[in-house]
Amino acid sequence: MRCYNNRALTFRVVKRYDRSLEDYDRSITINPCLIDGLWGRAQTAFEMKLYSQALSDCEKALSIQSDFAPAQSLIKRLNKLIF
């Protein structure tokens, strides 16, 4: 899982967003409760302007860890963009 998350982050940094999402998807398939995968995928989706997906991933991350501040912050930003 960690290898997929690390590679996904690398792809996101070099703006290969589709490949980044693929690796985050693999990581989340292996462990759907791993907050790192959900958070990384949310960030990638946000950068791709896939705001609904980013919001959904943030909400899933918060269902695992309700005090996860990065997801709370991104939700606030998304709410300003979406609504």
C-alpha positions as CSV (number, residue, x, y, z in Angstrom):
1,M,0.0,0.0,0.0
2,R,2.7,2.5,1.0
3,C,4.5,1.9,-2.3
4,Y,1.3,2.8,-4.3
5,N,0.8,5.9,-2.1
6,N,4.4,7.0,-2.6
7,R,4.3,6.5,-6.3
8,A,0.9,8.2,-6.5
9,L,2.3,11.2,-4.7
10,T,5.3,11.3,-7.1
11,F,2.9,11.2,-10.1
12,R,0.8,14.0,-8.6
13,V,3.9,16.2,-8.1
14,V,4.9,15.8,-11.7
15,K,1.3,16.5,-12.7
16,R,0.5,13.0,-14.1
17,Y,-2.8,13.0,-12.4
18,D,-4.4,10.0,-14.1
19,R,-1.5,7.8,-13.0
20,S,-1.7,9.3,-9.6
21,L,-5.4,8.4,-9.3
22,E,-4.7,4.9,-10.5
23,D,-2.2,4.2,-7.8
24,Y,-4.3,5.8,-5.1
25,D,-7.2,3.6,-6.3
26,R,-5.0,0.5,-5.9
27,S,-3.9,1.5,-2.4
28,I,-7.5,2.1,-1.3
29,T,-8.6,-1.2,-2.8
30,I,-6.1,-3.0,-0.7
31,N,-7.0,-1.0,2.4
32,P,-10.1,1.2,2.2
33,C,-9.5,2.5,5.8
34,L,-6.0,3.9,5.0
35,I,-6.4,7.6,5.4
36,D,-3.3,8.4,3.5
37,G,-4.7,6.9,0.3
38,L,-8.0,8.7,0.7
39,W,-6.3,12.0,1.5
40,G,-3.9,11.7,-1.4
41,R,-6.7,10.9,-3.8
42,A,-8.7,13.9,-2.6
43,Q,-5.8,16.2,-3.2
44,T,-5.2,14.8,-6.7
45,A,-8.9,15.1,-7.5
46,F,-8.9,18.7,-6.3
47,E,-6.0,19.6,-8.5
48,M,-7.9,18.0,-11.4
49,K,-10.9,20.1,-10.5
50,L,-12.9,16.9,-9.8
51,Y,-14.4,18.6,-6.8
52,S,-17.2,16.1,-6.1
53,Q,-14.7,13.2,-5.9
54,A,-12.4,15.3,-3.7
55,L,-15.3,16.1,-1.4
56,S,-16.3,12.4,-1.2
57,D,-12.8,11.3,-0.4
58,C,-12.5,14.0,2.4
59,E,-15.8,12.8,3.9
60,K,-14.6,9.2,3.8
61,A,-11.3,10.2,5.5
62,L,-13.3,12.0,8.2
63,S,-15.4,8.9,8.7
64,I,-12.2,7.1,9.6
65,Q,-10.7,9.9,11.6
66,S,-13.1,12.7,12.5
67,D,-10.5,15.2,13.6
68,F,-8.4,14.9,10.4
69,A,-7.7,18.7,10.0
70,P,-6.4,18.6,6.4
71,A,-9.7,17.0,5.1
72,Q,-11.7,19.5,7.2
73,S,-9.8,22.4,5.6
74,L,-10.2,21.1,2.1
75,I,-13.9,20.6,2.6
76,K,-14.2,24.3,3.5
77,R,-12.4,25.3,0.3
78,L,-14.5,22.9,-1.7
79,N,-17.8,24.3,-0.2
80,K,-16.7,27.8,-1.3
81,L,-16.1,26.5,-4.9
82,I,-19.1,24.3,-5.2
83,F,-21.8,26.2,-3.4
